[in-house]
């Protein structure tokens, strides 16, 4: 990563590294949108409603670290 000028000597992102990170995040967001568009707003809301109890159970179990890769937090999900 240093050779590619993505991080500096202190292992911090360089401007090039930040740009690449932003590009990867944007590409990931774009790729992840397709299923939600296919469902549409009403069915997406229903899916959230159905999955909230399960997500709450998983989060409260301590199985997922905080913070976790999915960005889930206990305050965001139902019981």
LINVENRA-V307412 format. One record per backbone hydrogen bond with DSSP energy under -0.5 kcal/mol. NH is the residue of the N-H (numbers start at 0). CO is the residue of the C=O. If there is no record, write none. Layout:
[[NH & CO] [NH & CO]]
This chain:
[[4 & 1] [5 & 0] [6 & 0] [7 & 11] [10 & 7] [13 & 5] [17 & 13] [18 & 14] [19 & 15] [20 & 16] [21 & 17] [22 & 18] [23 & 19] [24 & 20] [25 & 21] [26 & 22] [27 & 23] [28 & 24] [29 & 25] [30 & 26] [31 & 27] [32 & 28] [32 & 29] [33 & 29] [35 & 31] [36 & 32] [37 & 33] [38 & 34] [39 & 35] [42 & 38] [43 & 39] [44 & 40] [45 & 41] [46 & 42] [47 & 43] [48 & 44] [49 & 45] [50 & 46] [51 & 47] [52 & 48] [54 & 50] [55 & 51] [56 & 52] [57 & 53] [58 & 54] [59 & 55] [60 & 56] [61 & 57] [61 & 58] [62 & 57] [63 & 57] [70 & 67] [75 & 72] [76 & 73]]
